[in-house]
Amino acid sequence: MTVLIIGGSGFLGAELVRQAVSAGRHPVATYHSRPGDYDGAAWHHLDLRDPLHLEEVLTTVAPDAVINVTSGGADWTITAEGGIRLALTAAERGIRLVHVSSDAVFSGREDLYDETFLPDPVTPYGAAKAAAETAVRLLSAGAVVVRTSLIIGDGRSEHERLVHALAAGTRDGALFTDDVRCPVHVGDLAAALWELTLSDAVGVFHLAGPDAVTRHELGTLIAQRDGLDASLLPTGRRADSGLPGGLCVRLDSRVTQKRLATRLRGAREFLRRQNPDR
């Protein structure tokens, strides 16, 4: 089975490539700026804003399945239009599509969001993600849409780098005490995505950790794991910042978890500091 990872040089994409190579598979992945570091993958340059470029890559690779983990942020032409273009092209070619979306598609007005909730975004990024996932669901009955939350991973994520910079005083900012999410470990997320891709699953799935924590709680856990002084981390309230976005967006992944062999760990577990004497 040939699987094309779109966005393979990014944080999550690189973990998908790493796991595939480790399992003896030969993944094909795309990049926008520069290819990833894994020799076991075949790399193709791709700009999702270019319809002909997408057609060329899909014709060359001829994948059975595509996992879209590209990250265009709030850039509508990449995140929304690029995702929609991919969904349409995959449907026309009969390619299985696994599309990774975000908890940013929700406003935070509900206490808990399970897989049945429809998007109600309040930010440009959330709107772009919602447009793309809606297109995927409407264009291909056999596709998978995955919503996830903050992705953490052994010091390499943007959230972990931010905590180190704030503790060192090399970056301005604050960790909000009223902004709640359900972080997931990149290794767990990638393993679950491979499991869904290689199965006959269809529909909407939530892949987030079971622990709902504030961004400051998350920063404290990261600091404690890495031996940093958590008291150095500046705090603030998102409600006072003027920044858009839901305050408390908790993804309920319990239904999805029952269908998976991969266990999604909570932040309090995967960020637990290991005993150095063991």
C-alpha positions in Angstrom: 0.0 0.0 0.0 1.5 3.3 -1.1 0.8 6.1 1.4 1.6 9.8 0.6 2.2 12.0 3.6 1.4 15.6 2.7 3.4 17.9 5.0 5.9 15.2 5.8 8.7 17.6 6.8 6.6 19.2 9.6 6.5 18.1 13.2 3.7 15.6 13.0 4.6 14.6 9.4 8.2 13.8 10.4 6.9 11.5 13.1 4.7 9.7 10.7 7.6 9.2 8.4 9.9 8.0 11.2 7.3 5.4 12.4 6.8 4.2 8.9 10.5 3.7 8.2 10.9 2.0 11.6 8.1 -0.4 10.7 9.8 -1.3 7.4 7.4 0.6 5.2 8.6 2.9 2.5 6.6 6.1 2.8 6.4 8.9 0.3 6.2 12.4 1.7 5.9 16.0 0.5 7.7 19.1 1.6 7.3 22.8 0.8 10.6 24.4 1.9 13.0 21.4 2.3 12.8 17.6 2.5 12.9 15.8 5.8 15.9 14.0 7.2 14.7 10.4 6.8 16.5 8.5 4.1 13.9 5.7 4.0 11.3 8.0 2.5 10.8 9.3 -1.0 10.4 13.1 -1.0 8.4 15.3 -3.5 8.1 19.1 -3.4 4.5 20.2 -3.3 2.7 23.6 -3.1 -1.0 22.9 -2.3 -1.9 26.3 -3.8 -1.0 25.0 -7.3 -3.6 22.6 -8.7 -1.3 21.4 -11.5 1.5 20.7 -9.0 -0.9 18.6 -6.9 -2.0 16.7 -10.0 1.6 16.0 -11.0 2.6 14.7 -7.6 -0.5 12.4 -7.3 0.1 11.1 -10.8 3.8 10.4 -10.1 3.2 8.7 -6.7 -0.1 7.0 -7.5 -0.9 6.6 -3.8 -3.6 4.3 -2.4 -4.0 6.7 0.6 -3.0 10.2 1.5 -2.5 11.6 5.0 -2.8 15.4 5.0 -0.9 16.9 7.9 0.2 20.1 6.2 0.2 23.2 8.3 -0.6 26.5 6.6 -1.8 28.2 9.8 -4.4 30.9 9.1 -3.3 31.1 5.4 -6.7 30.5 3.7 -5.1 29.6 0.4 -3.2 26.7 2.0 -5.2 25.5 4.9 -8.7 25.9 3.4 -8.4 26.0 -0.4 -5.5 23.6 -0.4 -7.3 21.1 1.8 -10.5 21.5 -0.3 -8.5 21.0 -3.6 -6.9 17.9 -2.2 -10.2 16.5 -1.0 -11.7 17.0 -4.5 -8.8 15.5 -6.3 -8.5 12.5 -4.0 -12.3 11.8 -4.4 -12.0 12.0 -8.2 -9.1 9.6 -8.2 -10.5 7.2 -5.7 -7.7 7.8 -3.2 -8.3 7.2 0.5 -7.9 10.4 2.4 -7.0 10.9 6.1 -7.3 14.6 6.8 -6.0 16.1 10.1 -8.0 18.9 11.5 -7.9 20.8 14.8 -9.8 21.6 17.9 -9.6 25.2 16.6 -12.8 24.4 14.6 -14.7 24.8 17.9 -15.7 28.0 19.8 -15.4 26.6 23.3 -19.0 27.4 24.1 -19.7 23.7 24.9 -18.3 21.8 27.9 -17.1 18.9 25.9 -16.9 18.2 22.2 -17.3 14.7 20.9 -17.1 13.5 17.3 -20.7 14.4 16.5 -20.3 18.2 17.0 -20.2 20.4 13.9 -17.6 23.2 13.6 -18.4 26.7 15.0 -15.0 28.4 14.6 -14.2 31.9 16.0 -10.7 32.5 14.5 -9.4 32.7 10.9 -7.3 29.5 11.5 -10.3 27.7 12.9 -12.5 28.8 9.9 -9.9 27.6 7.4 -9.6 24.2 9.2 -13.4 23.9 9.3 -13.8 24.7 5.6 -11.3 22.0 4.7 -12.7 19.3 7.0 -16.3 20.1 5.8 -15.2 19.6 2.2 -13.6 16.3 3.0 -16.7 15.0 4.8 -19.0 16.1 1.9 -16.8 15.1 -1.0 -15.7 11.6 0.1 -17.8 9.2 2.1 -14.8 7.0 2.6 -12.5 9.6 4.1 -11.3 10.1 7.6 -11.3 13.4 9.4 -9.2 13.6 12.6 -9.4 16.4 15.0 -6.6 16.8 17.5 -5.3 19.3 20.0 -1.9 20.7 21.2 0.8 18.3 19.9 3.7 17.7 22.3 6.8 15.6 21.8 10.0 15.1 23.7 11.2 18.7 23.5 10.6 19.3 19.8 7.2 20.9 19.7 6.6 24.7 19.5 4.9 24.6 22.9 7.9 23.0 24.6 10.3 25.4 22.9 8.1 28.3 24.1 8.3 27.1 27.7 12.1 27.0 27.5 12.3 30.4 26.0 10.0 31.9 28.6 11.8 30.3 31.4 15.1 31.7 30.0 13.7 35.1 29.6 14.6 35.1 25.9 11.0 35.6 24.7 8.2 37.8 25.8 4.7 36.4 26.4 2.7 34.5 29.0 1.1 31.1 29.6 -2.7 31.5 30.0 -4.3 30.2 33.1 -7.8 30.2 31.5 -7.0 28.5 28.2 -7.8 24.8 28.3 -6.9 22.1 25.8 -6.3 18.4 25.7 -2.6 17.8 24.6 -1.5 14.7 22.8 1.9 13.2 22.4 3.1 13.3 18.8 4.1 9.6 18.9 0.7 8.5 20.1 -1.0 10.7 17.5 1.1 9.4 14.6 0.6 5.8 15.7 -3.2 6.3 15.8 -3.1 8.0 12.4 -1.3 5.1 10.9 -3.8 2.7 12.5 -6.7 4.6 11.0 -5.1 4.9 7.6 -4.4 1.2 7.3 -7.9 0.3 8.5 -11.3 0.6 6.8 -12.4 3.3 9.2 -14.4 6.2 7.9 -15.9 9.3 9.4 -14.8 11.8 12.1 -12.4 10.8 14.9 -11.0 12.7 17.9 -7.3 12.1 18.7 -6.5 14.1 21.9 -5.3 13.2 25.3 -7.7 12.5 28.2 -6.2 15.3 30.4 -7.7 18.8 30.0 -5.1 21.3 31.2 -4.5 25.0 30.9 -1.6 26.3 28.9 0.1 27.3 32.2 -0.4 23.9 33.6 1.0 22.4 30.5 4.0 24.7 30.7 4.5 23.7 34.4 4.5 20.0 33.5 7.0 20.6 30.7 9.2 22.7 33.0 9.1 20.0 35.8 10.0 17.3 33.3 12.9 19.3 31.9 14.3 20.5 35.3 13.3 24.1 34.7 12.1 26.5 37.4 8.4 26.7 36.7 8.1 29.8 38.9 9.9 31.7 36.1 7.0 31.1 33.7 4.9 34.3 33.3 1.2 33.9 33.6 -1.8 35.7 32.1 -5.4 35.4 31.2 -6.5 34.9 27.6 -9.8 36.6 28.4 -7.7 39.8 29.2 -5.4 39.6 26.2 -7.8 40.5 23.4 -6.7 37.4 21.4 -9.5 35.6 19.6 -10.3 31.9 20.2 -12.2 29.7 22.5 -11.1 29.6 26.1 -12.0 26.0 27.0 -12.0 23.6 24.1 -12.0 20.0 25.4 -12.0 17.2 22.8 -13.8 14.0 24.0 -11.8 11.1 22.4 -13.4 8.3 24.3 -15.5 6.9 21.4 -12.5 7.0 19.1 -10.2 5.5 21.8 -12.5 2.4 22.0 -11.9 1.7 18.4 -8.1 2.0 18.6 -5.3 -0.3 19.8 -3.1 2.8 20.2 -3.5 4.3 23.6 -3.7 8.1 23.8 -1.9 9.2 26.9 -2.7 12.3 28.9 -0.3 15.2 29.4 0.2 14.3 33.1 1.4 10.9 32.1 3.6 11.5 29.1 5.2 14.6 30.7 5.9 12.9 34.0 9.5 13.4 35.0 11.4 10.1 34.9 13.3 9.0 38.0 17.0 9.4 37.0 18.0 6.6 39.5 16.0 4.0 37.6 
